[in-house]
Amino acid sequence: MSSLYSSRSFYFLVFLACICLLGFGLYLEHIKGLEPCPLCIFQRIAYILIAMIALTATLQNPTQTSGRIYCGLITLIAFAGAGIAGRQVWLEHLPADQVPECGPGVEYLLESFPLGQALKMILSGSGECAEVQWRFIGLSIAEWSLICFLILMISSVIPLFTRRNYP
């Protein structure tokens, strides 16, 4: 009997969810005209990485060991994505007088500073990361992203601590 977490269908659903989230982000950017902030871009990168891992697992049809590795990788990346989304949610909820000033663009930071320093500056967020441009059911894009990362993380961490049989 195969476990949900070792089956191709689980990884395909993770892949599909990430592709839908990325597609919706592109819709908001290109159709609705919302400009992604640096933290949004890093969240997209996390979704892309999770999608690539899930697609690889879908194509491989993992065994017990590789299934746990895939779940572990998805969990780690979803944890990082949740941290980035959580930082943005925190920035969105700051009082207006405490929001950091808007900073230079990501391209400028990457060209002008060493990679480590540029990443630190990007991940700290800036004023544009605190601006809420869109809401659905009262939640911002960053809040929805945080929820999605937490769902991905929880659904991927469960098999790491269970003793289910893999195919």
Helices and strands as residue ranges (DSSP letters): G 4-6, H 8-30, H 38-60, H 64-92, G 96-98, H 106-112, H 115-124, H 127-130, E 135-136, E 139-140, H 141-157, G 158-161
